[in-house]
Amino acid sequence: MQAAQIQDHLYTLEERLFHPDREANRADLIPLLADEFQEFCSSGRIMNRQQAIDAMLNSSARTATLSYFYVSLLAPNVALATYHATTLLHVSHRSSIWIERDGRWQMLFHQGTIAS
């Protein structure tokens, strides 16, 4: 995959994870999270993979848009995605580390920070 294709692909995956309510079957999102996934939430909470899955499977719809999406390749199979997420309540800065394993991309780490 070329860098532009990776950026487009990871944007699509980020959108799917950010809006799990839009999925026909939310369980299809589970393989997008690496086994060692960890998230530093904008609330200050730290979640492991199972906690993130539980939250994703039970979340309600949210009005949010992603903007300023950019991917930096850190290694041939590792990428850093950064963007802004805008909801009705606030804007947050987001970053995710993605790793390609066995021909598929998985999120390894995610962090959200409320913009001041």
N, CA, C and O atoms as CSV, one atom per row, in Angstrom:
chain,resi,resn,atom,element,x,y,z
A,1,MET,N,N,0.829,-1.183,0.000
A,1,MET,CA,C,0.000,0.000,0.000
A,1,MET,C,C,0.874,1.248,0.000
A,1,MET,O,O,1.895,1.300,0.686
A,2,GLN,N,N,0.480,2.224,-0.752
A,2,GLN,CA,C,1.147,3.520,-0.768
A,2,GLN,C,C,0.707,4.330,0.457
A,2,GLN,O,O,-0.314,4.030,1.077
A,3,ALA,N,N,1.486,5.353,0.793
A,3,ALA,CA,C,1.197,6.172,1.978
A,3,ALA,C,C,-0.212,6.765,1.920
A,3,ALA,O,O,-0.920,6.758,2.927
A,4,ALA,N,N,-0.628,7.274,0.769
A,4,ALA,CA,C,-1.965,7.867,0.636
A,4,ALA,C,C,-3.053,6.816,0.833
A,4,ALA,O,O,-4.096,7.101,1.421
A,5,GLN,N,N,-2.812,5.617,0.347
A,5,GLN,CA,C,-3.780,4.525,0.529
A,5,GLN,C,C,-3.874,4.126,1.999
A,5,GLN,O,O,-4.962,3.855,2.508
A,6,ILE,N,N,-2.733,4.092,2.671
A,6,ILE,CA,C,-2.731,3.761,4.104
A,6,ILE,C,C,-3.508,4.824,4.872
A,6,ILE,O,O,-4.309,4.501,5.750
A,7,GLN,N,N,-3.272,6.092,4.542
A,7,GLN,CA,C,-3.990,7.172,5.219
A,7,GLN,C,C,-5.500,7.025,5.021
A,7,GLN,O,O,-6.263,7.126,5.983
A,8,ASP,N,N,-5.931,6.789,3.794
A,8,ASP,CA,C,-7.362,6.623,3.517
A,8,ASP,C,C,-7.928,5.411,4.254
A,8,ASP,O,O,-9.024,5.475,4.811
A,9,HIS,N,N,-7.183,4.316,4.255
A,9,HIS,CA,C,-7.641,3.091,4.909
A,9,HIS,C,C,-7.763,3.301,6.420
A,9,HIS,O,O,-8.766,2.916,7.020
A,10,LEU,N,N,-6.753,3.905,7.031
A,10,LEU,CA,C,-6.791,4.118,8.473
A,10,LEU,C,C,-7.876,5.132,8.861
A,10,LEU,O,O,-8.476,5.016,9.929
A,11,TYR,N,N,-8.124,6.107,8.011
A,11,TYR,CA,C,-9.225,7.037,8.269
A,11,TYR,C,C,-10.549,6.271,8.339
A,11,TYR,O,O,-11.362,6.503,9.234
A,12,THR,N,N,-10.753,5.369,7.399
A,12,THR,CA,C,-11.973,4.558,7.386
A,12,THR,C,C,-12.086,3.719,8.655
A,12,THR,O,O,-13.167,3.617,9.236
A,13,LEU,N,N,-10.977,3.117,9.090
A,13,LEU,CA,C,-11.001,2.300,10.301
A,13,LEU,C,C,-11.261,3.159,11.540
A,13,LEU,O,O,-12.019,2.757,12.422
A,14,GLU,N,N,-10.640,4.332,11.611
A,14,GLU,CA,C,-10.872,5.239,12.739
A,14,GLU,C,C,-12.350,5.652,12.797
A,14,GLU,O,O,-12.954,5.667,13.869
A,15,GLU,N,N,-12.917,5.982,11.650
A,15,GLU,CA,C,-14.339,6.355,11.588
A,15,GLU,C,C,-15.214,5.212,12.085
A,15,GLU,O,O,-16.164,5.440,12.835
A,16,ARG,N,N,-14.909,4.002,11.681
A,16,ARG,CA,C,-15.700,2.844,12.123
A,16,ARG,C,C,-15.624,2.682,13.634
A,16,ARG,O,O,-16.641,2.429,14.280
A,17,LEU,N,N,-14.432,2.824,14.207
A,17,LEU,CA,C,-14.278,2.670,15.651
A,17,LEU,C,C,-14.905,3.840,16.410
A,17,LEU,O,O,-15.410,3.664,17.518
A,18,PHE,N,N,-14.872,5.017,15.821
A,18,PHE,CA,C,-15.424,6.201,16.482
A,18,PHE,C,C,-16.953,6.185,16.474
A,18,PHE,O,O,-17.588,6.768,17.352
A,19,HIS,N,N,-17.535,5.520,15.486
A,19,HIS,CA,C,-18.995,5.444,15.334
A,19,HIS,C,C,-19.451,3.985,15.239
A,19,HIS,O,O,-19.973,3.577,14.202
A,20,PRO,N,N,-19.265,3.193,16.297
A,20,PRO,CA,C,-19.633,1.772,16.220
A,20,PRO,C,C,-21.124,1.553,15.989
A,20,PRO,O,O,-21.525,0.497,15.498
A,21,ASP,N,N,-21.944,2.532,16.335
A,21,ASP,CA,C,-23.385,2.415,16.142
A,21,ASP,C,C,-23.775,2.325,14.671
A,21,ASP,O,O,-24.888,1.902,14.359
A,22,ARG,N,N,-22.899,2.709,13.778
A,22,ARG,CA,C,-23.180,2.665,12.338
A,22,ARG,C,C,-22.927,1.284,11.727
A,22,ARG,O,O,-23.246,1.054,10.561
A,23,GLU,N,N,-22.359,0.377,12.504
A,23,GLU,CA,C,-22.030,-0.964,12.012
A,23,GLU,C,C,-23.261,-1.859,12.059
A,23,GLU,O,O,-24.061,-1.784,12.992
A,24,ALA,N,N,-23.405,-2.705,11.048
A,24,ALA,CA,C,-24.478,-3.698,11.066
A,24,ALA,C,C,-24.263,-4.671,12.223
A,24,ALA,O,O,-25.218,-5.094,12.874
A,25,ASN,N,N,-23.003,-5.022,12.473
A,25,ASN,CA,C,-22.644,-5.916,13.572
A,25,ASN,C,C,-21.398,-5.344,14.256
A,25,ASN,O,O,-20.298,-5.423,13.711
A,26,ARG,N,N,-21.568,-4.786,15.415
A,26,ARG,CA,C,-20.447,-4.154,16.121
A,26,ARG,C,C,-19.320,-5.131,16.419
A,26,ARG,O,O,-18.164,-4.721,16.525
A,27,ALA,N,N,-19.628,-6.398,16.555
A,27,ALA,CA,C,-18.594,-7.399,16.828
A,27,ALA,C,C,-17.563,-7.460,15.707
A,27,ALA,O,O,-16.443,-7.920,15.928
A,28,ASP,N,N,-17.922,-7.002,14.504
A,28,ASP,CA,C,-16.968,-6.969,13.386
A,28,ASP,C,C,-15.810,-6.012,13.653
A,28,ASP,O,O,-14.777,-6.085,12.988
A,29,LEU,N,N,-15.980,-5.113,14.627
A,29,LEU,CA,C,-14.932,-4.147,14.962
A,29,LEU,C,C,-13.875,-4.723,15.904
A,29,LEU,O,O,-12.767,-4.193,15.978
A,30,ILE,N,N,-14.192,-5.772,16.609
A,30,ILE,CA,C,-13.284,-6.325,17.619
A,30,ILE,C,C,-11.901,-6.654,17.049
A,30,ILE,O,O,-10.902,-6.328,17.691
A,31,PRO,N,N,-11.799,-7.284,15.872
A,31,PRO,CA,C,-10.458,-7.586,15.337
A,31,PRO,C,C,-9.616,-6.355,14.990
A,31,PRO,O,O,-8.422,-6.481,14.719
A,32,LEU,N,N,-10.227,-5.173,14.995
A,32,LEU,CA,C,-9.464,-3.953,14.719
A,32,LEU,C,C,-8.605,-3.536,15.907
A,32,LEU,O,O,-7.707,-2.708,15.757
A,33,LEU,N,N,-8.867,-4.096,17.079
A,33,LEU,CA,C,-8.082,-3.785,18.274
A,33,LEU,C,C,-7.079,-4.898,18.532
A,33,LEU,O,O,-7.452,-6.065,18.649
A,34,ALA,N,N,-5.809,-4.532,18.620
A,34,ALA,CA,C,-4.747,-5.507,18.890
A,34,ALA,C,C,-4.939,-6.106,20.279
A,34,ALA,O,O,-5.543,-5.483,21.152
A,35,ASP,N,N,-4.426,-7.310,20.478
A,35,ASP,CA,C,-4.552,-7.979,21.779
A,35,ASP,C,C,-3.994,-7.124,22.911
A,35,ASP,O,O,-4.529,-7.142,24.019
A,36,GLU,N,N,-2.926,-6.376,22.643
A,36,GLU,CA,C,-2.294,-5.557,23.673
A,36,GLU,C,C,-2.757,-4.102,23.637
A,36,GLU,O,O,-2.069,-3.212,24.137
A,37,PHE,N,N,-3.925,-3.867,23.044
A,37,PHE,CA,C,-4.493,-2.523,22.929
A,37,PHE,C,C,-4.637,-1.852,24.296
A,37,PHE,O,O,-4.950,-2.492,25.300
A,38,GLN,N,N,-4.396,-0.533,24.293
A,38,GLN,CA,C,-4.586,0.284,25.484
A,38,GLN,C,C,-5.047,1.667,25.033
A,38,GLN,O,O,-4.614,2.166,23.994
A,39,GLU,N,N,-5.921,2.278,25.817
A,39,GLU,CA,C,-6.401,3.621,25.503
A,39,GLU,C,C,-6.278,4.520,26.722
A,39,GLU,O,O,-6.649,4.139,27.832
A,40,PHE,N,N,-5.752,5.720,26.499
A,40,PHE,CA,C,-5.770,6.778,27.496
A,40,PHE,C,C,-6.916,7.701,27.095
A,40,PHE,O,O,-6.786,8.482,26.152
A,41,CYS,N,N,-8.016,7.616,27.795
A,41,CYS,CA,C,-9.228,8.357,27.449
A,41,CYS,C,C,-9.102,9.833,27.789
A,41,CYS,O,O,-8.307,10.224,28.643
A,42,SER,N,N,-9.899,10.644,27.109
A,42,SER,CA,C,-9.887,12.083,27.383
A,42,SER,C,C,-10.383,12.377,28.798
A,42,SER,O,O,-10.132,13.459,29.330
A,43,SER,N,N,-11.080,11.429,29.406
A,43,SER,CA,C,-11.555,11.582,30.785
A,43,SER,C,C,-10.446,11.333,31.808
A,43,SER,O,O,-10.611,11.620,32.994
A,44,GLY,N,N,-9.316,10.799,31.342
A,44,GLY,CA,C,-8.224,10.439,32.244
A,44,GLY,C,C,-8.199,8.952,32.574
A,44,GLY,O,O,-7.238,8.455,33.161
A,45,ARG,N,N,-9.244,8.258,32.198
A,45,ARG,CA,C,-9.338,6.816,32.434
A,45,ARG,C,C,-8.409,6.064,31.481
A,45,ARG,O,O,-8.171,6.509,30.358
A,46,ILE,N,N,-7.889,4.928,31.930
A,46,ILE,CA,C,-7.080,4.047,31.076
A,46,ILE,C,C,-7.880,2.773,30.862
A,46,ILE,O,O,-8.352,2.157,31.818
A,47,MET,N,N,-8.032,2.379,29.594
A,47,MET,CA,C,-8.793,1.173,29.275
A,47,MET,C,C,-7.909,0.152,28.578
A,47,MET,O,O,-7.054,0.501,27.764
A,48,ASN,N,N,-8.127,-1.108,28.906
A,48,ASN,CA,C,-7.482,-2.202,28.187
A,48,ASN,C,C,-8.402,-2.634,27.044
A,48,ASN,O,O,-9.466,-2.049,26.842
A,49,ARG,N,N,-7.993,-3.643,26.313
A,49,ARG,CA,C,-8.761,-4.092,25.149
A,49,ARG,C,C,-10.182,-4.505,25.521
A,49,ARG,O,O,-11.137,-4.080,24.870
A,50,GLN,N,N,-10.332,-5.321,26.551
A,50,GLN,CA,C,-11.670,-5.811,26.899
A,50,GLN,C,C,-12.583,-4.679,27.349
A,50,GLN,O,O,-13.766,-4.668,27.012
A,51,GLN,N,N,-12.056,-3.744,28.093
A,51,GLN,CA,C,-12.865,-2.595,28.518
A,51,GLN,C,C,-13.289,-1.754,27.311
A,51,GLN,O,O,-14.419,-1.270,27.253
A,52,ALA,N,N,-12.384,-1.586,26.356
A,52,ALA,CA,C,-12.704,-0.828,25.143
A,52,ALA,C,C,-13.757,-1.555,24.317
A,52,ALA,O,O,-14.664,-0.927,23.772
A,53,ILE,N,N,-13.639,-2.876,24.223
A,53,ILE,CA,C,-14.636,-3.665,23.489
A,53,ILE,C,C,-15.999,-3.536,24.153
A,53,ILE,O,O,-17.001,-3.309,23.476
A,54,ASP,N,N,-16.042,-3.681,25.473
A,54,ASP,CA,C,-17.309,-3.557,26.196
A,54,ASP,C,C,-17.946,-2.192,25.949
A,54,ASP,O,O,-19.151,-2.102,25.711
A,55,ALA,N,N,-17.148,-1.143,26.003
A,55,ALA,CA,C,-17.652,0.210,25.765
A,55,ALA,C,C,-18.157,0.357,24.332
A,55,ALA,O,O,-19.200,0.968,24.097
A,56,MET,N,N,-17.422,-0.197,23.384
A,56,MET,CA,C,-17.780,-0.102,21.975
A,56,MET,C,C,-19.091,-0.842,21.685
A,56,MET,O,O,-19.934,-0.350,20.934
A,57,LEU,N,N,-19.253,-2.015,22.277
A,57,LEU,CA,C,-20.447,-2.815,22.027
A,57,LEU,C,C,-21.696,-2.213,22.656
A,57,LEU,O,O,-22.811,-2.508,22.227
A,58,ASN,N,N,-21.518,-1.372,23.669
A,58,ASN,CA,C,-22.660,-0.822,24.400
A,58,ASN,C,C,-22.841,0.681,24.247
A,58,ASN,O,O,-23.717,1.263,24.888
A,59,SER,N,N,-22.029,1.322,23.410
A,59,SER,CA,C,-22.108,2.777,23.284
A,59,SER,C,C,-23.345,3.193,22.487
A,59,SER,O,O,-23.883,2.427,21.687
A,60,SER,N,N,-23.768,4.413,22.729
A,60,SER,CA,C,-24.877,4.976,21.965
A,60,SER,C,C,-24.300,5.873,20.864
A,60,SER,O,O,-23.116,6.209,20.867
A,61,ALA,N,N,-25.153,6.240,19.948
A,61,ALA,CA,C,-24.724,7.094,18.835
A,61,ALA,C,C,-24.249,8.441,19.363
A,61,ALA,O,O,-24.782,8.963,20.342
A,62,ARG,N,N,-23.232,8.999,18.694
A,62,ARG,CA,C,-22.764,10.329,19.061
A,62,ARG,C,C,-22.534,11.148,17.800
A,62,ARG,O,O,-22.090,10.647,16.767
A,63,THR,N,N,-22.853,12.418,17.930
A,63,THR,CA,C,-22.613,13.342,16.834
A,63,THR,C,C,-21.168,13.792,16.949
A,63,THR,O,O,-20.799,14.482,17.899
A,64,ALA,N,N,-20.367,13.408,15.997
A,64,ALA,CA,C,-18.953,13.774,16.023
A,64,ALA,C,C,-18.405,13.759,14.607
A,64,ALA,O,O,-18.840,12.987,13.753
A,65,THR,N,N,-17.443,14.632,14.390
A,65,THR,CA,C,-16.750,14.647,13.102
A,65,THR,C,C,-15.249,14.571,13.350
A,65,THR,O,O,-14.736,15.077,14.348
A,66,LEU,N,N,-14.573,13.936,12.431
A,66,LEU,CA,C,-13.120,13.845,12.479
A,66,LEU,C,C,-12.562,14.805,11.438
A,66,LEU,O,O,-13.057,14.876,10.313
A,67,SER,N,N,-11.528,15.543,11.827
A,67,SER,CA,C,-10.903,16.488,10.902
A,67,SER,C,C,-9.401,16.523,11.131
A,67,SER,O,O,-8.899,15.982,12.116
A,68,TYR,N,N,-8.699,17.157,10.225
A,68,TYR,CA,C,-7.241,17.274,10.289
A,68,TYR,C,C,-6.582,15.907,10.447
A,68,TYR,O,O,-5.610,15.756,11.188
A,69,PHE,N,N,-7.119,14.918,9.746
A,69,PHE,CA,C,-6.607,13.552,9.848
A,69,PHE,C,C,-5.291,13.444,9.085
A,69,PHE,O,O,-5.205,13.827,7.918
A,70,TYR,N,N,-4.283,12.925,9.746
A,70,TYR,CA,C,-2.964,12.788,9.130
A,70,TYR,C,C,-2.296,11.519,9.639
A,70,TYR,O,O,-2.381,11.190,10.822
A,71,VAL,N,N,-1.639,10.820,8.742
A,71,VAL,CA,C,-0.920,9.595,9.104
A,71,VAL,C,C,0.566,9.770,8.841
A,71,VAL,O,O,0.966,10.220,7.768
A,72,SER,N,N,1.376,9.416,9.820
A,72,SER,CA,C,2.832,9.377,9.688
A,72,SER,C,C,3.257,7.925,9.787
A,72,SER,O,O,2.904,7.233,10.742
A,73,LEU,N,N,4.009,7.464,8.809
A,73,LEU,CA,C,4.523,6.098,8.864
A,73,LEU,C,C,5.752,6.085,9.764
A,73,LEU,O,O,6.727,6.789,9.502
A,74,LEU,N,N,5.704,5.285,10.821
A,74,LEU,CA,C,6.811,5.185,11.768
A,74,LEU,C,C,7.770,4.062,11.389
A,74,LEU,O,O,8.951,4.099,11.734
A,75,ALA,N,N,7.259,3.080,10.687
A,75,ALA,CA,C,8.013,1.923,10.187
A,75,ALA,C,C,7.162,1.343,9.068
A,75,ALA,O,O,6.015,1.760,8.899
A,76,PRO,N,N,7.692,0.386,8.292
A,76,PRO,CA,C,6.895,-0.149,7.183
A,76,PRO,C,C,5.516,-0.681,7.593
A,76,PRO,O,O,4.589,-0.653,6.783
A,77,ASN,N,N,5.365,-1.157,8.810
A,77,ASN,CA,C,4.077,-1.717,9.231
A,77,ASN,C,C,3.510,-1.031,10.483
A,77,ASN,O,O,2.680,-1.601,11.190
A,78,VAL,N,N,3.966,0.194,10.744
A,78,VAL,CA,C,3.507,0.936,11.927
A,78,VAL,C,C,3.187,2.368,11.503
A,78,VAL,O,O,3.966,3.018,10.807
A,79,ALA,N,N,2.016,2.843,11.943
A,79,ALA,CA,C,1.595,4.193,11.568
A,79,ALA,C,C,1.011,4.922,12.770
A,79,ALA,O,O,0.387,4.318,13.643
A,80,LEU,N,N,1.226,6.224,12.795
A,80,LEU,CA,C,0.642,7.108,13.789
A,80,LEU,C,C,-0.422,7.947,13.088
A,80,LEU,O,O,-0.122,8.669,12.137
A,81,ALA,N,N,-1.657,7.853,13.556
A,81,ALA,CA,C,-2.743,8.674,13.024
A,81,ALA,C,C,-3.075,9.749,14.049
A,81,ALA,O,O,-3.248,9.453,15.232
A,82,THR,N,N,-3.164,10.994,13.599
A,82,THR,CA,C,-3.547,12.097,14.474
A,82,THR,C,C,-4.703,12.850,13.822
A,82,THR,O,O,-4.790,12.952,12.598
A,83,TYR,N,N,-5.588,13.374,14.670
A,83,TYR,CA,C,-6.746,14.110,14.150
A,83,TYR,C,C,-7.448,14.843,15.277
A,83,TYR,O,O,-7.108,14.688,16.450
A,84,HIS,N,N,-8.439,15.647,14.898
A,84,HIS,CA,C,-9.308,16.324,15.850
A,84,HIS,C,C,-10.672,15.647,15.773
A,84,HIS,O,O,-11.135,15.288,14.691
A,85,ALA,N,N,-11.302,15.476,16.914
A,85,ALA,CA,C,-12.675,14.983,16.969
A,85,ALA,C,C,-13.526,16.091,17.572
A,85,ALA,O,O,-13.234,16.588,18.660
A,86,THR,N,N,-14.570,16.472,16.866
A,86,THR,CA,C,-15.448,17.539,17.324
A,86,THR,C,C,-16.817,16.960,17.633
A,86,THR,O,O,-17.455,16.354,16.772
A,87,THR,N,N,-17.267,17.152,18.878
A,87,THR,CA,C,-18.602,16.736,19.294
A,87,THR,C,C,-19.380,17.988,19.679
A,87,THR,O,O,-18.871,19.103,19.568
A,88,LEU,N,N,-20.599,17.798,20.125
A,88,LEU,CA,C,-21.399,18.945,20.569
A,88,LEU,C,C,-20.809,19.587,21.815
A,88,LEU,O,O,-21.034,20.771,22.067
A,89,LEU,N,N,-20.055,18.820,22.599
A,89,LEU,CA,C,-19.531,19.319,23.874
A,89,LEU,C,C,-18.128,19.889,23.808
A,89,LEU,O,O,-17.814,20.838,24.526
A,90,HIS,N,N,-17.264,19.318,22.947
A,90,HIS,CA,C,-15.870,19.761,22.933
A,90,HIS,C,C,-15.125,19.260,21.692
A,90,HIS,O,O,-15.625,18.460,20.902
A,91,VAL,N,N,-13.917,19.773,21.572
A,91,VAL,CA,C,-12.973,19.294,20.560
A,91,VAL,C,C,-11.877,18.536,21.312
A,91,VAL,O,O,-11.413,18.983,22.361
A,92,SER,N,N,-11.474,17.405,20.777
A,92,SER,CA,C,-10.368,16.673,21.385
A,92,SER,C,C,-9.321,16.365,20.327
A,92,SER,O,O,-9.628,16.171,19.151
A,93,HIS,N,N,-8.088,16.327,20.777
A,93,HIS,CA,C,-6.978,15.909,19.933
A,93,HIS,C,C,-6.862,14.400,20.115
A,93,HIS,O,O,-6.910,13.903,21.241
A,94,ARG,N,N,-6.713,13.678,19.024
A,94,ARG,CA,C,-6.675,12.222,19.065
A,94,ARG,C,C,-5.420,11.709,18.386
A,94,ARG,O,O,-4.939,12.288,17.412
A,95,SER,N,N,-4.903,10.617,18.914
A,95,SER,CA,C,-3.777,9.940,18.267
A,95,SER,C,C,-3.943,8.444,18.451
A,95,SER,O,O,-4.390,7.971,19.495
A,96,SER,N,N,-3.574,7.715,17.417
A,96,SER,CA,C,-3.658,6.255,17.437
A,96,SER,C,C,-2.403,5.684,16.805
A,96,SER,O,O,-1.887,6.213,15.821
A,97,ILE,N,N,-1.929,4.611,17.378
A,97,ILE,CA,C,-0.842,3.859,16.762
A,97,ILE,C,C,-1.453,2.597,16.172
A,97,ILE,O,O,-2.116,1.824,16.863
A,98,TRP,N,N,-1.219,2.409,14.897
A,98,TRP,CA,C,-1.723,1.255,14.157
A,98,TRP,C,C,-0.551,0.369,13.748
A,98,TRP,O,O,0.529,0.860,13.422
A,99,ILE,N,N,-0.776,-0.931,13.771
A,99,ILE,CA,C,0.243,-1.878,13.338
A,99,ILE,C,C,-0.393,-2.855,12.355
A,99,ILE,O,O,-1.513,-3.324,12.557
A,100,GLU,N,N,0.344,-3.150,11.288
A,100,GLU,CA,C,-0.146,-4.102,10.299
A,100,GLU,C,C,0.428,-5.477,10.629
A,100,GLU,O,O,1.643,-5.671,10.676
A,101,ARG,N,N,-0.473,-6.415,10.855
A,101,ARG,CA,C,-0.085,-7.794,11.152
A,101,ARG,C,C,-0.891,-8.727,10.264
A,101,ARG,O,O,-2.108,-8.593,10.139
A,102,ASP,N,N,-0.206,-9.658,9.660
A,102,ASP,CA,C,-0.880,-10.652,8.814
A,102,ASP,C,C,-1.792,-9.994,7.777
A,102,ASP,O,O,-2.882,-10.491,7.491
A,103,GLY,N,N,-1.334,-8.868,7.217
A,103,GLY,CA,C,-2.064,-8.214,6.149
A,103,GLY,C,C,-3.251,-7.372,6.589
A,103,GLY,O,O,-4.020,-6.916,5.744
A,104,ARG,N,N,-3.422,-7.155,7.885
A,104,ARG,CA,C,-4.526,-6.309,8.347
A,104,ARG,C,C,-4.022,-5.346,9.420
A,104,ARG,O,O,-3.130,-5.665,10.205
A,105,TRP,N,N,-4.624,-4.159,9.424
A,105,TRP,CA,C,-4.241,-3.122,10.367
A,105,TRP,C,C,-5.044,-3.267,11.651
A,105,TRP,O,O,-6.250,-3.511,11.624
A,106,GLN,N,N,-4.345,-3.111,12.787
A,106,GLN,CA,C,-4.974,-3.153,14.101
A,106,GLN,C,C,-4.495,-1.958,14.920
A,106,GLN,O,O,-3.337,-1.549,14.835
A,107,MET,N,N,-5.412,-1.410,15.713
A,107,MET,CA,C,-5.056,-0.306,16.595
A,107,MET,C,C,-4.371,-0.882,17.833
A,107,MET,O,O,-4.899,-1.768,18.505
A,108,LEU,N,N,-3.193,-0.358,18.110
A,108,LEU,CA,C,-2.403,-0.796,19.258
A,108,LEU,C,C,-2.597,0.132,20.453
A,108,LEU,O,O,-2.605,-0.307,21.603
A,109,PHE,N,N,-2.752,1.417,20.162
A,109,PHE,CA,C,-2.852,2.438,21.210
A,109,PHE,C,C,-3.683,3.600,20.724
A,109,PHE,O,O,-3.632,3.962,19.548
A,110,HIS,N,N,-4.452,4.186,21.629
A,110,HIS,CA,C,-5.237,5.373,21.303
A,110,HIS,C,C,-5.238,6.322,22.504
A,110,HIS,O,O,-5.285,5.896,23.658
A,111,GLN,N,N,-5.183,7.629,22.194
A,111,GLN,CA,C,-5.269,8.638,23.245
A,111,GLN,C,C,-6.133,9.794,22.774
A,111,GLN,O,O,-6.037,10.239,21.630
A,112,GLY,N,N,-6.980,10.273,23.678
A,112,GLY,CA,C,-7.783,11.464,23.424
A,112,GLY,C,C,-7.492,12.503,24.486
A,112,GLY,O,O,-7.442,12.181,25.673
A,113,THR,N,N,-7.297,13.750,24.071
A,113,THR,CA,C,-7.028,14.845,24.997
A,113,THR,C,C,-7.958,15.996,24.656
A,113,THR,O,O,-7.999,16.446,23.511
A,114,ILE,N,N,-8.700,16.471,25.634
A,114,ILE,CA,C,-9.608,17.599,25.419
A,114,ILE,C,C,-8.786,18.833,25.063
A,114,ILE,O,O,-7.814,19.165,25.741
A,115,ALA,N,N,-9.194,19.511,23.979
A,115,ALA,CA,C,-8.510,20.741,23.572
A,115,ALA,C,C,-8.916,21.875,24.511
A,115,ALA,O,O,-10.069,21.969,24.931
A,116,SER,N,N,-7.968,22.714,24.826
A,116,SER,CA,C,-8.290,23.839,25.716
A,116,SER,C,C,-8.704,25.063,24.932
A,116,SER,O,O,-9.010,26.099,25.521
